[in-house]
Amino acid sequence: MINIILFGPPGSGKGTQAKFIVKKHALIHISTGDIFRKNISQKTKLGKLASEFMNNGELVPDNLTIDLLESEIDNYSDANGFVFDGFPRTLAQADAFKNFLNEKKMPLSAVISLEVGEHQLVSRLLKRGIDSGREDDKNTDVIRQRIQVYEKQTSILKTYYSNNLENNFFPINGERSIDIISEDIMKLLSNY
Ligand code: ADP
């Protein structure tokens, strides 16, 4: 079984690269953001709750996010493994995830960290807002807030995973073309 965390700030290309990896390695793609957006479009109770945080550029509370993630994994008992895109985003999520993986005897194979500077993130997200119509990508204040939340609450996980995983933590320069980045990731995953 292969389980990979794709890590990085909003707009760093996690979703784009996740799609390539799941295709190549026959894995399941789990994006917490996508699951929240699905709940919003289906007008579920969770969607209503989550949208208030998402529209303001804040994180959805940990307890909701962790429960959601765990029940999503439980839907795929026969999976070869997963690519986690946008999870974990806080220390509490990372700790809960570690315990969950231990309980399920699932290995954490690699953490791939896409590194992109703030200036490029903002312009990519604004472009995505125009292309996709995603509400949280249309407003510069919300975008800057998300990047700040990333810096304050999420970026610390780079140290967490580089200490915990040592040889399986991979920082990748995410400012290059989609194809080149994907080639780099495929190369490093060819050993798995
Ligand atoms: P991006 O990486 O561009 O911000 P996502 O689709 O991953 O896009 O996330 C969109 C929003 O969904 C986040 O700003 C946040 O409000 C919420 N969200 C996604 N994943 C998590 C998570 N693991 N914990 C808390 N909130 C989350």
Boltz pocket constraint, residues with backbone or C-beta under 6 A from the ligand:
constraints:
  - pocket:
      binder: B
      contacts: [[A, 8], [A, 9], [A, 10], [A, 11], [A, 31], [A, 32], [A, 33], [A, 34], [A, 36], [A, 50], [A, 53], [A, 54], [A, 55], [A, 57], [A, 58], [A, 59], [A, 60], [A, 61], [A, 65], [A, 85], [A, 86], [A, 87], [A, 88], [A, 89], [A, 93], [A, 136], [A, 146]]
      max_distance: 6.0
